[in-house]
Amino acid sequence: MKHKDLKQGDIVIFKLYDNEDKEESFKDGSVISVYSERKEVSISYLDGYKSRSDDVAFDKVIAKFDTNGEHMVFGNLSGTSILLI
């Protein structure tokens, strides 16, 4: 599946730099919108007890949750997903 085919409300796995851990970590969140021309996905996600939203580059958005996908593990997250290309 391609990034541009994502739709509002899709659950995705993405990598984001964590200032507290000083490294990139896997997060899950909901797609708000896709900006094909900028190659970014706007994602809403939980960060601790707060809700945040960020525009994340296509190359940092790894997979989309899909019950028909293969079981995959991303750090401490796992589930059936489809890799994005």
C-alpha positions in Angstrom: 0.0 0.0 0.0 1.2 3.5 -0.8 1.2 6.4 1.7 -1.0 8.5 -0.6 -3.7 5.8 -0.3 -4.1 6.4 3.4 -7.5 7.8 4.5 -8.7 9.9 7.5 -9.1 7.6 10.5 -6.6 4.9 9.4 -4.5 3.7 12.3 -0.8 3.8 11.5 2.6 3.0 13.0 5.3 5.7 12.7 8.7 6.6 14.1 9.1 9.8 16.0 12.1 11.2 17.9 11.5 11.2 21.6 13.4 14.0 23.5 13.0 12.1 26.8 14.6 8.9 25.5 16.9 10.7 23.0 16.1 8.3 20.2 13.4 7.4 17.7 10.6 5.2 18.9 7.5 3.6 17.4 4.2 5.3 18.0 0.6 4.5 16.8 -1.9 7.1 15.8 -4.8 8.1 13.6 -4.5 9.8 10.2 -6.0 13.2 10.1 -5.0 14.0 6.5 -2.4 13.1 3.8 -0.4 15.7 2.0 1.0 14.0 -1.1 2.6 17.1 -2.5 4.6 17.6 0.7 5.0 13.8 1.3 3.7 14.1 4.8 0.9 12.5 6.9 -0.8 14.5 9.6 -1.3 12.1 12.6 -3.1 12.4 15.9 -1.6 10.3 18.8 -1.2 10.0 22.5 2.1 11.2 24.1 1.9 10.2 27.8 -1.4 11.6 29.0 -1.7 14.3 26.3 -3.1 14.1 22.8 -0.8 15.5 20.1 -0.7 15.9 16.3 2.2 16.2 14.0 3.0 16.1 10.3 5.2 13.1 9.8 7.3 12.5 6.6 6.2 9.5 4.5 9.5 7.7 5.2 8.7 7.7 8.9 5.2 6.2 8.5 5.9 2.5 8.5 2.7 0.5 8.4 -1.1 0.7 8.5 -3.2 -1.5 10.9 -5.3 -4.0 8.9 -7.0 -7.1 10.3 -6.2 -8.9 7.0 -2.5 -8.1 7.2 0.4 -10.1 8.6 1.2 -10.0 12.3 4.2 -7.6 12.9 6.1 -6.3 15.8 7.4 -2.7 16.0 9.3 -2.1 19.3 6.6 -2.6 22.0 3.7 -2.4 19.5 2.4 -5.5 17.6 -0.6 -6.4 15.6 -1.8 -7.2 12.1 -0.5 -4.6 9.6 0.3 -3.8 6.0 3.7 -2.2 5.3 3.6 1.1 3.5 5.9 1.7 0.5 
